[in-house]
């Protein structure tokens, strides 16, 4: 029988926020440019985060809202929350940030 670690709750509840901020502006080609020369103004590059959407497989199965935008928040529980935390909140440009965890 598996033992439960006292430092983590058995059924974590995590609230995530979608982060579509482009930190590396020079590394991404914006849709209205034909070459990645980084010649877009900073304000234009920052605005692009509000025009992007993302689909996270398995997140909203069976619900009408499949695409998420920058700043959207959602809450997951249990192993699904741990899976999304481990997969999407790490790296240099994480897609999700944790708002709260209990």
VENVEN-V901305 format. One record per residue. SS is DSSP state (a for helix, b for strand, c for the rest). PHI is phi in radians with two decimals (none if undefined). Layout:
# VENVEN-V901305
ss=[SS | SS]
phi=[PHI | PHI]
This chain:
# VENVEN-V901305
ss=[c | c | c | c | c | c | c | c | c | c | c | c | b | b | b | b | b | b | c | c | c | c | c | c | a | a | a | c | c | c | c | c | c | c | c | c | c | c | c | c | c | a | a | a | a | a | a | a | a | a | c | c | b | b | c | c | c | c | c | c | c | c | c | c | c | c | c | b | b | c | c | c | b | b | b | b | b | a | a | a | a | a | a | a | a | a | a | a | c | c | c | c | c | c | c | b | b | b | b | b | b | c]
phi=[none | -1.28 | -1.70 | -1.62 | -1.30 | -1.18 | -1.36 | -2.17 | -1.18 | -1.14 | -2.27 | -1.15 | -2.09 | -2.18 | -1.79 | -1.94 | -2.17 | -1.25 | -2.13 | -1.86 | -1.16 | -1.72 | -1.31 | -1.64 | -1.11 | -1.33 | -1.60 | -2.18 | -1.56 | -1.33 | -1.03 | -1.65 | -2.12 | -1.81 | -2.49 | -1.54 | -1.60 | 1.26 | -1.56 | -1.34 | -1.13 | -1.01 | -1.07 | -1.17 | -1.12 | -1.17 | -1.17 | -1.05 | -1.06 | -1.43 | -1.79 | -1.47 | -2.31 | -2.44 | -2.08 | -1.88 | -0.96 | 1.49 | -1.35 | -1.99 | -1.03 | 1.48 | -1.86 | -1.29 | -1.58 | -1.79 | -1.81 | -1.95 | -1.97 | -0.98 | 1.64 | -1.09 | -2.13 | -2.65 | -2.09 | -2.18 | -2.21 | 1.19 | -1.13 | -1.11 | -1.12 | -1.14 | -1.05 | -1.16 | -1.10 | -1.21 | -1.54 | -1.93 | -1.90 | -2.01 | 1.71 | -1.35 | -2.24 | -1.13 | -1.34 | -2.14 | -2.08 | -1.55 | -1.55 | -2.66 | -2.52 | -2.49]
